[in-house]
Amino acid sequence: MKSDAAPSGSKTGLSLWGLVLGLLFIALWLGGAFFLGTLKLMASVMANDSGAASTDSHMTLIGGVMGGQVLTALAGIPAGLAFFLRTWRKRLLWIFALLLVLGLSLQILSFTSFFA
């Protein structure tokens, strides 16, 4: 009896270790992003404790930091998929890098515009 599935060592086949490591990476990345996002939310809410900045700039800071955090959190999904989807690996890593750079840039821009 012949199997249509590709062997695990081939270029198109899925390896069990790649699948496990990829899913573990996604879970750890999203968990870490949630934890870091919670800390960033608390810090950005308390950033205008003195009331020196306008409400609009404070809300822009919160929205920008949280929006950037969501983008960086979502970046972990294509990175984790790249562990076991070998034929899509290059494209997935480009998506990961793009989301990570966009998310970090949005957070840095929001932070610097609030304190400028």
Stockholm file with secondary structure:
# STOCKHOLM 1.0

chainA/1-116         MKSDAAPSGSKTGLSLWGLVLGLLFIALWLGGAFFLGTLKLMASVMANDSGAASTDSHMTLIGGVMGGQVLTALAGIPAGLAFFLRTWRKRLLWIFALLLVLGLSLQILSFTSFFA
#=GR chainA/1-116 SS CCCCSCCTTSSSSCCHHHHHHHHHHHHHHHHHHHHHHHHHHHHHHGGGTTCCSCHHHHHHHHHHHHHHHHHHHHHHHHHHHTTTCGGGHHHHHHHHHHHHHHHHHHHHHHHHHHHC
#=GC SS_cons         CCCCSCCTTSSSSCCHHHHHHHHHHHHHHHHHHHHHHHHHHHHHHGGGTTCCSCHHHHHHHHHHHHHHHHHHHHHHHHHHHTTTCGGGHHHHHHHHHHHHHHHHHHHHHHHHHHHC
//
